[in-house]
Amino acid sequence: MASFESLAQNVVAGKEAQVKEQVQELINAGTEPLEIINQGLIAGMNIVGPRFKAGDMFVPEVLMAAKAMASGIALVKPLMTDNDLPSMGTVVLGTVKGDLHDIGKNLVGMLLESGGFKVINLGIDIAPEGFVQSVKEHKADIVAMSALLTTTMLGMKDTIELMKEEGLNVKCIIGGAPISKDYANEIGADGFAPDAASAVDLCKELLS
Ligand code: B1M
């Protein structure tokens, strides 16, 4: 039977077919779904995050690992109730108004999901009102905004201000190539993450 360690290693290597095969083997052997997720799939992604941060893994490899993990989760999910699924909190994620870049934002979404967060990925070109509506609808804990253009990053400030105006108790975090910690402080964001793995750490820190 497949071991959790070998499953985790196959997630790291982005070997989707092997991950699916091993997850199915574990299911057939009667292994608890949550054990498969925590000790195999999430354990693998927990290796990917730090490696990516350290520059030992690159974007395509991280995307493959996240895809392999998602395929494993898809097999286990039908065996679980919603209450069984680990949830670290709900994150509303989107690229700000006027901005169509979504590769980094989607990477953030995948790693957050892999880290146990429920992610509402709104997509691209999201106006402040769109973020606010989604926070209300999903009772989100965190809003994560991405911007890749110096012109569109100004929309992050508008979104944070609207959250405050609406009296929403939600943490706002920002990221993207032109974003810095100084900018986050300047506009009153609760945090800045330079990369997708750091965004996961930041969300965990903010909700702890
Ligand atoms: Co655009 N583009 N682009 N582009 N594009 C840049 C950003 C640019 C730097 C290129 C350049 O000139 N050197 C430049 C911006 C200049 C500036 O404002 N400073 C630029 C420009 C000018 C434009 C257009 C205006 C070009 C034109 O039409 N004249 C236009 C704008 C369209 C629009 O948005 N309205 C445009 C269009 C496009 C494409 C559509 C062709 C395409 C986007 C495709 C897509 O996303 N589906 C594109 C691309 C691919 C790029 C570059 C080449 C690559 C961006 C990328 O995906 N990087 C980019 C140059 C570059 O960055 N080298 C460029 C990989 C990705 C993994 O990194 O998104 O930084 P990144 O995400 C990182 C971190 O930033 C962080 O995590 C990720 C890694 O872990 N992160 C977060 C990101 N979001 C986060 C959110 C968080 C936390 C962390 O939440 C808290």
Boltz pocket constraint, residues with backbone or C-beta under 6 A from the ligand:
constraints:
  - pocket:
      binder: B
      contacts: [[A, 59], [A, 98], [A, 99], [A, 100], [A, 101], [A, 102], [A, 103], [A, 104], [A, 105], [A, 107], [A, 108], [A, 143], [A, 144], [A, 145], [A, 146], [A, 147], [A, 148], [A, 149], [A, 150], [A, 151], [A, 173], [A, 174], [A, 175], [A, 176], [A, 177], [A, 178], [A, 191], [A, 192], [A, 193], [A, 194], [A, 195], [A, 196], [A, 197], [A, 199]]
      max_distance: 6.0
